[in-house]
Amino acid sequence: MAGLLLAFTSCKKDSKDISYSDRPVIEAYLTPGTPVLVKVNMQKGLLDTASYGFPISDLKISLSDGINTVSLKENKPGNYIWDDPLFVTDGKTYKLSFTYLDELVSAQTIVPDKPLSLEVSNTALVIPIFVFGSTSQTAAIPVQLSWNNNNNQYHLLVFKNQDAYPSKVSRGGFGNLDDTYHDTEQSVGQVSTYQIQPMAFRYTGHYKVFLYTINKEYSDVLNTNGGSSLNLTNPVTNIVNGLGIFTAMQADSVNLNVYEQ
């Protein structure tokens, strides 16, 4: 999953809680069939160009599924793992807790259902080559994704190019784009269809399109401050006495071939 860059600002102290400037930043995404990874870092300065603050080590982090409780192991500074891929399963509620600066930091999330009946209208998406001055252009025809969303769950789309060396879109007559490839994602809310537009792609090639069922807590984070980071003045979080996100998700995927014509 594409990482979420977390940046926060200080706030006034509260006599009952850890101050905002001292709160740990948690980042964890639980998925069934995958080992657990919880990242814990200090907050980073607003002018700091690093993705994360300094890692917080030597924490005693517990994770419970309501029946069993495990103690996560630190495999490198700030990274805490439980490497049993069968521990996270459908429908269970998971609770995370640890003590930091003499305060209990905690969070909980539920594993949502896997997306149902994901379909794609066409496995090929054509990006028209626009030639300056030409009167005849290939029409830009979107590809439609559809799925069953009778329970009004929240969803996230992630587009991952599978090619070893993705090719940049020429954009006809304007030259190649200078940016490097990165996966793109789109929070789509509680809909059951989505149109993939040709002009949204900067690289051609073979893509995996992942549709994630996500919880409201993660949707709120994605849709705060432009959907790319947490709000700096009033951060959205589901962590008690902390910041960041502790959430769960499930995905299905379809293949998509993107090419120019």
Sine and cosine of phi, psi and omega as CSV:
sin_phi,cos_phi,sin_psi,cos_psi,sin_omega,cos_omega
0.00,0.00,0.66,-0.75,0.05,-1.00
-0.86,0.51,0.71,-0.70,-0.05,-1.00
-0.96,0.28,0.51,-0.86,0.05,-1.00
-0.97,-0.24,0.84,-0.54,-0.02,-1.00
-0.99,0.16,0.82,-0.57,-0.10,-0.99
-0.95,-0.30,0.84,-0.55,0.02,-1.00
-0.67,-0.75,0.68,-0.73,-0.10,-1.00
-0.66,-0.76,0.29,-0.96,0.06,-1.00
-0.90,-0.44,0.31,-0.95,-0.02,-1.00
-0.96,0.26,0.38,-0.93,0.04,-1.00
-0.65,-0.76,0.21,-0.98,-0.04,-1.00
-0.90,0.44,0.45,-0.89,-0.03,-1.00
-0.96,0.29,0.54,-0.84,0.12,-0.99
-0.90,-0.44,0.77,-0.63,-0.10,-0.99
-0.91,0.42,-0.34,0.94,-0.05,-1.00
-0.99,-0.13,-0.34,0.94,-0.09,-1.00
-0.82,-0.58,0.24,-0.97,0.16,-0.99
-0.88,0.47,0.67,-0.75,0.04,-1.00
-0.91,0.41,0.39,-0.92,0.00,-1.00
-0.83,0.55,-0.60,0.80,-0.06,-1.00
-0.94,0.35,-0.30,0.95,-0.03,-1.00
-0.95,-0.31,-0.01,1.00,-0.09,-1.00
-0.96,0.28,0.66,-0.75,0.06,-1.00
-0.95,0.31,0.48,-0.88,0.04,-1.00
-0.96,-0.27,0.87,-0.50,-0.04,-1.00
-0.96,-0.30,0.64,-0.77,0.12,-0.99
-0.67,-0.74,0.90,-0.43,-0.03,-1.00
-0.47,-0.88,0.73,-0.68,0.02,-1.00
-0.79,-0.61,0.95,-0.30,-0.03,-1.00
-1.00,0.05,0.72,-0.69,0.10,-1.00
-0.67,-0.74,0.69,-0.73,0.02,-1.00
-0.85,0.53,0.63,-0.77,0.02,-1.00
0.98,0.17,0.16,0.99,-0.03,-1.00
-0.77,-0.63,0.69,-0.72,0.07,-1.00
-0.84,0.55,0.44,-0.90,-0.02,-1.00
-0.99,0.11,0.72,-0.70,0.13,-0.99
-0.75,-0.66,0.84,-0.54,0.06,-1.00
-0.86,-0.51,0.85,-0.52,0.05,-1.00
-0.98,-0.18,0.73,-0.69,0.02,-1.00
-0.77,-0.64,0.85,-0.53,-0.02,-1.00
-0.71,-0.70,0.33,-0.95,0.18,-0.98
-0.96,0.27,0.30,-0.95,0.10,-1.00
-0.92,0.40,0.46,-0.89,0.05,-1.00
-0.96,-0.29,0.46,-0.89,0.04,-1.00
-0.93,0.38,0.45,-0.89,-0.04,-1.00
-0.89,0.45,-0.46,0.89,-0.01,-1.00
-0.99,-0.12,0.04,1.00,0.00,-1.00
-0.97,0.23,0.79,-0.61,-0.04,-1.00
-1.00,0.06,-0.12,0.99,0.03,-1.00
-0.94,0.35,0.44,-0.90,0.00,-1.00
-0.94,0.35,-0.57,0.82,-0.06,-1.00
-0.74,-0.68,0.32,-0.95,0.16,-0.99
-0.98,0.20,-0.07,-1.00,-0.01,-1.00
-0.90,0.44,0.64,-0.77,0.02,-1.00
-0.92,0.39,0.51,-0.86,0.06,-1.00
-0.97,-0.25,0.90,-0.45,-0.07,-1.00
-0.98,-0.22,0.17,-0.99,0.13,-0.99
0.89,0.45,0.50,0.87,0.08,-1.00
-1.00,0.06,0.49,-0.87,0.09,-1.00
-0.97,-0.25,1.00,-0.05,-0.12,-0.99
-0.98,-0.19,0.80,-0.60,0.05,-1.00
-0.95,-0.30,0.59,-0.81,0.06,-1.00
-0.74,-0.68,0.81,-0.58,-0.07,-1.00
-0.85,-0.53,0.61,-0.79,0.11,-0.99
-0.97,-0.24,0.25,0.97,-0.01,-1.00
0.99,-0.11,-0.35,0.94,0.04,-1.00
-0.86,-0.52,-0.77,0.64,-0.01,-1.00
-0.94,-0.34,0.60,-0.80,0.06,-1.00
-0.84,-0.54,0.76,-0.65,0.00,-1.00
-0.86,-0.50,0.40,-0.91,0.05,-1.00
-0.96,-0.27,0.89,-0.46,-0.04,-1.00
-0.93,0.36,0.51,-0.86,-0.01,-1.00
-0.95,-0.32,0.65,-0.76,0.02,-1.00
-1.00,0.05,0.92,-0.39,-0.03,-1.00
-1.00,-0.08,-0.30,0.96,0.18,-0.98
-0.33,-0.94,0.30,-0.96,-0.13,-0.99
-0.77,0.63,0.85,-0.53,0.06,-1.00
0.99,0.13,-0.10,0.99,0.02,-1.00
-0.95,-0.30,0.86,-0.51,-0.04,-1.00
-0.87,-0.49,0.76,-0.64,-0.15,-0.99
-0.78,-0.63,0.38,-0.92,0.28,-0.96
-0.71,-0.70,0.93,-0.36,-0.26,-0.97
-1.00,0.00,0.23,0.97,0.09,-1.00
-1.00,0.07,0.94,-0.35,-0.05,-1.00
-0.94,0.34,-0.15,0.99,-0.02,-1.00
-1.00,-0.09,-0.03,1.00,-0.06,-1.00
-0.95,0.33,-0.60,0.80,0.01,-1.00
-1.00,-0.03,0.86,-0.52,-0.05,-1.00
-0.72,-0.69,0.23,-0.97,-0.06,-1.00
-0.84,0.55,0.67,-0.74,0.22,-0.98
0.97,0.22,-0.14,0.99,-0.04,-1.00
-0.99,0.11,0.45,-0.90,0.09,-1.00
-0.99,-0.16,0.75,-0.66,-0.05,-1.00
-0.90,-0.43,0.68,-0.73,-0.01,-1.00
-0.86,-0.51,0.78,-0.63,0.01,-1.00
-0.94,-0.33,0.66,-0.75,0.04,-1.00
-0.42,-0.91,0.54,-0.84,0.13,-0.99
-0.27,-0.96,0.27,-0.96,0.02,-1.00
-0.97,-0.23,0.73,-0.68,0.02,-1.00
-0.63,-0.77,0.81,-0.59,-0.05,-1.00
0.80,0.60,0.68,0.74,0.06,-1.00
0.91,0.41,0.28,0.96,0.07,-1.00
-0.86,-0.51,0.56,-0.83,0.04,-1.00
-0.99,0.16,0.87,-0.50,0.08,-1.00
-0.98,-0.20,0.77,-0.64,-0.08,-1.00
-0.52,-0.86,0.32,-0.95,0.06,-1.00
-0.28,-0.96,0.35,-0.94,0.09,-1.00
-0.55,-0.83,0.42,-0.91,0.01,-1.00
-0.44,-0.90,0.32,-0.95,0.05,-1.00
-0.89,-0.46,0.58,-0.81,0.03,-1.00
-0.98,0.19,0.90,-0.44,-0.03,-1.00
-0.97,0.23,0.16,-0.99,0.03,-1.00
-0.94,0.35,0.46,-0.89,0.11,-0.99
-0.94,0.33,0.58,-0.81,0.05,-1.00
-0.82,0.57,0.61,-0.79,-0.05,-1.00
-0.94,-0.35,0.64,-0.77,0.18,-0.98
0.83,0.55,0.70,0.71,0.05,-1.00
-0.94,0.33,0.80,-0.60,0.00,-1.00
-0.71,-0.71,0.44,-0.90,0.03,-1.00
-0.81,-0.59,0.69,-0.73,-0.08,-1.00
-0.95,0.32,-0.42,0.91,0.01,-1.00
-0.38,-0.92,0.69,-0.73,0.00,-1.00
-1.00,0.07,0.04,1.00,0.04,-1.00
-0.82,-0.57,0.70,-0.72,0.02,-1.00
-0.84,-0.55,0.85,-0.53,-0.07,-1.00
-0.99,-0.14,0.80,-0.61,0.12,-0.99
-0.99,-0.14,0.92,-0.40,-0.01,-1.00
-0.91,0.42,0.61,-0.79,0.11,-0.99
-1.00,-0.05,0.93,-0.38,-0.02,-1.00
-1.00,0.04,0.85,-0.52,0.02,-1.00
-0.96,-0.26,0.83,-0.56,-0.07,-1.00
-0.86,0.50,0.80,-0.60,0.04,-1.00
1.00,-0.01,-0.17,0.99,-0.02,-1.00
-0.98,0.21,0.61,-0.79,0.02,-1.00
-0.99,-0.10,-0.13,0.99,0.01,-1.00
-0.84,-0.54,0.89,-0.47,-0.02,-1.00
-0.79,-0.61,0.53,-0.85,0.11,-0.99
-0.94,0.34,0.72,-0.69,-0.01,-1.00
-0.93,0.38,0.63,-0.78,0.06,-1.00
-1.00,0.09,0.95,-0.31,-0.07,-1.00
-0.95,-0.32,0.89,-0.45,-0.01,-1.00
-0.95,0.32,0.33,-0.94,0.13,-0.99
-0.96,-0.28,0.69,-0.72,-0.04,-1.00
-0.97,-0.26,0.76,-0.65,0.17,-0.99
-0.99,-0.14,0.60,-0.80,0.08,-1.00
-0.60,-0.80,0.47,-0.88,0.00,-1.00
-0.38,-0.92,0.23,-0.97,0.02,-1.00
-0.99,0.11,0.83,-0.55,0.03,-1.00
-0.70,-0.72,0.78,0.63,-0.02,-1.00
-0.90,0.44,-0.38,0.92,-0.02,-1.00
-1.00,-0.07,0.13,0.99,0.03,-1.00
0.82,0.57,0.68,0.73,0.04,-1.00
-0.99,0.17,0.33,-0.94,0.00,-1.00
-1.00,0.04,0.51,-0.86,-0.05,-1.00
-0.67,-0.74,0.42,-0.91,0.03,-1.00
-0.72,-0.69,0.71,-0.70,0.08,-1.00
-0.96,-0.27,0.71,-0.70,0.05,-1.00
-0.78,-0.62,0.78,-0.63,-0.02,-1.00
-0.95,-0.31,0.88,-0.47,-0.05,-1.00
-0.86,-0.50,0.88,-0.48,0.07,-1.00
-0.96,0.28,0.75,-0.66,-0.08,-1.00
-0.99,-0.10,-0.06,1.00,-0.05,-1.00
-0.98,0.19,0.55,-0.83,0.03,-1.00
-0.90,0.43,-0.60,0.80,-0.01,-1.00
-0.72,-0.69,1.00,0.06,-0.02,-1.00
-0.86,0.50,0.61,-0.79,-0.01,-1.00
-0.99,-0.11,0.71,-0.70,0.01,-1.00
-0.96,0.29,0.56,-0.83,0.09,-1.00
-0.95,0.31,0.68,-0.73,-0.08,-1.00
-0.97,0.25,-0.49,0.87,-0.09,-1.00
0.85,0.52,0.53,0.85,0.11,-0.99
0.58,0.82,0.99,-0.14,0.11,-0.99
1.00,0.06,-0.15,0.99,-0.05,-1.00
-0.95,-0.31,0.02,1.00,0.04,-1.00
0.99,0.14,0.17,-0.99,0.00,-1.00
-0.96,0.28,0.47,-0.88,0.08,-1.00
-0.96,0.27,0.48,-0.88,-0.08,-1.00
-1.00,0.02,-0.25,0.97,-0.08,-1.00
-0.96,0.26,0.43,-0.90,0.06,-1.00
-1.00,0.04,0.34,-0.94,-0.05,-1.00
-0.94,0.35,0.63,-0.78,0.20,-0.98
-0.51,-0.86,0.51,-0.86,0.04,-1.00
-0.88,0.48,0.54,-0.84,0.04,-1.00
-0.90,-0.43,0.48,-0.88,0.00,-1.00
-0.65,-0.76,0.43,-0.90,-0.03,-1.00
-0.60,-0.80,0.88,-0.47,0.11,-0.99
-0.97,0.23,0.84,-0.54,-0.12,-0.99
-0.92,-0.39,0.09,1.00,0.07,-1.00
0.94,0.33,-0.67,-0.75,-0.14,-0.99
-0.95,-0.31,0.45,0.89,-0.01,-1.00
-0.99,0.17,0.09,-1.00,0.06,-1.00
-0.82,-0.58,0.09,1.00,0.08,-1.00
-0.61,-0.79,0.41,-0.91,0.05,-1.00
-0.43,-0.90,0.72,-0.69,0.05,-1.00
-0.99,-0.11,0.85,-0.53,0.05,-1.00
-1.00,0.04,0.91,-0.42,-0.06,-1.00
-1.00,0.00,0.70,-0.72,-0.01,-1.00
-0.84,0.54,-0.61,0.79,-0.08,-1.00
-0.96,0.28,-0.08,1.00,0.04,-1.00
-0.98,0.20,-0.20,0.98,-0.08,-1.00
-0.99,-0.14,0.69,-0.72,0.08,-1.00
-0.96,-0.28,-0.15,0.99,0.02,-1.00
-0.70,-0.72,0.63,-0.78,0.10,-0.99
-1.00,0.02,0.07,-1.00,0.08,-1.00
0.81,-0.59,-0.22,-0.98,-0.03,-1.00
-1.00,-0.05,0.83,-0.56,-0.05,-1.00
-0.90,-0.44,0.53,-0.85,0.32,-0.95
-0.98,-0.21,0.81,-0.58,0.06,-1.00
-0.97,-0.25,0.93,-0.38,-0.04,-1.00
-0.99,-0.14,0.79,-0.61,0.14,-0.99
-0.96,-0.26,0.91,-0.42,0.00,-1.00
-0.98,-0.20,0.74,-0.67,0.28,-0.96
-0.99,0.12,0.83,-0.56,-0.04,-1.00
-0.82,-0.57,0.25,-0.97,0.04,-1.00
-1.00,0.00,0.31,-0.95,-0.02,-1.00
-0.85,0.53,-0.57,0.82,-0.03,-1.00
-0.87,0.50,-0.60,0.80,0.00,-1.00
-0.98,0.18,-0.61,0.80,0.09,-1.00
-0.85,0.52,-0.65,0.76,0.03,-1.00
-0.88,0.47,-0.65,0.76,0.02,-1.00
-0.91,0.42,-0.72,0.69,-0.05,-1.00
-0.90,0.44,-0.51,0.86,-0.06,-1.00
-0.99,-0.14,0.20,0.98,0.09,-1.00
-0.99,-0.15,0.72,-0.70,0.05,-1.00
0.84,0.55,0.73,0.68,0.10,-1.00
1.00,0.10,0.07,1.00,0.07,-1.00
0.99,0.16,0.19,0.98,-0.05,-1.00
-0.87,-0.49,-0.32,0.95,0.02,-1.00
-0.37,-0.93,0.17,-0.99,0.01,-1.00
-0.97,0.24,0.54,-0.84,0.04,-1.00
-0.86,0.52,0.74,-0.67,-0.13,-0.99
-0.97,0.26,-0.44,0.90,-0.07,-1.00
-0.98,-0.17,-0.41,0.91,0.02,-1.00
-0.57,-0.82,0.96,0.30,-0.17,-0.99
-0.89,0.45,0.70,-0.72,0.10,-1.00
-0.99,0.17,0.78,-0.63,-0.03,-1.00
-0.41,-0.91,0.44,-0.90,0.13,-0.99
-0.92,-0.40,0.35,0.94,0.01,-1.00
-0.99,-0.14,0.81,-0.58,0.10,-0.99
-0.99,0.15,0.80,-0.59,-0.05,-1.00
0.88,0.47,0.46,0.89,0.05,-1.00
-0.40,-0.91,-0.08,-1.00,0.03,-1.00
-0.73,-0.68,0.20,-0.98,0.02,-1.00
0.97,-0.26,-0.51,-0.86,-0.10,-1.00
-0.57,-0.82,0.71,-0.71,0.16,-0.99
-0.80,-0.61,0.95,-0.32,-0.15,-0.99
-0.55,-0.84,0.09,-1.00,0.01,-1.00
-0.70,-0.72,0.38,-0.92,-0.03,-1.00
-0.35,-0.94,0.27,-0.96,0.11,-0.99
-0.65,-0.76,0.44,-0.90,-0.10,-1.00
-0.69,-0.72,0.45,-0.89,0.28,-0.96
-0.80,-0.60,0.25,-0.97,-0.08,-1.00
-0.56,-0.83,0.37,-0.93,0.13,-0.99
-0.73,-0.69,0.36,-0.93,0.05,-1.00
-1.00,-0.05,0.55,-0.84,0.02,-1.00
-0.57,-0.82,0.81,-0.58,0.05,-1.00
-0.98,-0.18,0.89,-0.45,-0.04,-1.00
-0.96,-0.29,0.83,-0.55,0.01,-1.00
-0.57,-0.82,0.29,-0.96,0.00,-1.00
-0.99,-0.10,0.52,-0.85,0.06,-1.00
-0.54,-0.84,0.00,0.00,0.00,0.00
